[in-house]
Every structure is written in structure tokens, then in C-alpha cells.
Amino acid sequence: MHTLLSTNLFELAQHGYNHLNNSQRYGVLVPSEFRGMPYSEQFTRIEEGHSLMYSAFESAPVTFIPPYDTGDVNTLKPFPSSVSLFIAFTQVSLAQKTVTILN
């Protein structure tokens, strides 16, 4: 992995924390690990996943793609400087509307 990362042809992407579907826990209608979860809990899980990846690969992930390709406005909020990630997903729930994010 270190050899691949050193070529600058590859980068690490973080895909959630534990990939659990928390939709019933937070009362959302679509499968999601993060949608409906409070910002502080989302940030804690993303930060812990970020740290685990850094420990395993000695390189930080560059991109964060939430499981099930879903999140909410809290998933889009900026993170403190301890985690620097490009957030990428296509479906975000804003109240009763669904917006497609094109990156």
C-alpha cells in the first residue's frame, strides 16, 4: 500500500465508519449510516475512522464517501482542522426535499 500511495497515482478514500444502516435509529426512510445523526456524533465517527485509516496506512484519506451514498446537512458541515476531507455523495436530505450534489 505504501508503494502505491508513494506513486501519487492513488489516494485513500474513507467510506464511513462501520457501514451500519442507522436509518431506523434516526427515523429516516432510506438506508444511511449518517443521515439524521447529530453533527457531533457524525464528526466523532468520521474522525475515528480517519484516525484508524491513518494508523493502518500511515497516510490520511483524502475523500469521504458515506455508505449508501447518503448523508444530510450535518454531513456537509466543515470539520475542524484535525480532519481534512473532500466530502462526496449524491443524495442529501434537506427537510422534505432531496438535492443531488454534483462534484
C-alpha positions, 0 to 999 in steps of 0.5 A: 500500500505504501508503494502505491500511495508513494506513486501519487497515482492513488489516494485513500478514500474513507467510506464511513465508519462501520457501514451500519444502516442507522436509518431506523435509529434516526427515523429516516426512510432510506438506508444511511449510516449518517443521515439524521445523526447529530453533527457531533456524533457524525464528526466523532465517527468520521474522525475515528475512522480517519484516525484508524485509516491513518494508523493502518496506512500511515497516510490520511484519506483524502475523500469521504464517501458515506455508505449508501451514498447518503448523508444530510446537512450535518454531513456537509458541515466543515470539520475542524482542522484535525480532519481534512476531507473532500466530502462526496455523495449524491443524495442529501436530505434537506427537510422534505426535499432531496438535492443531488450534489454534483462534484 
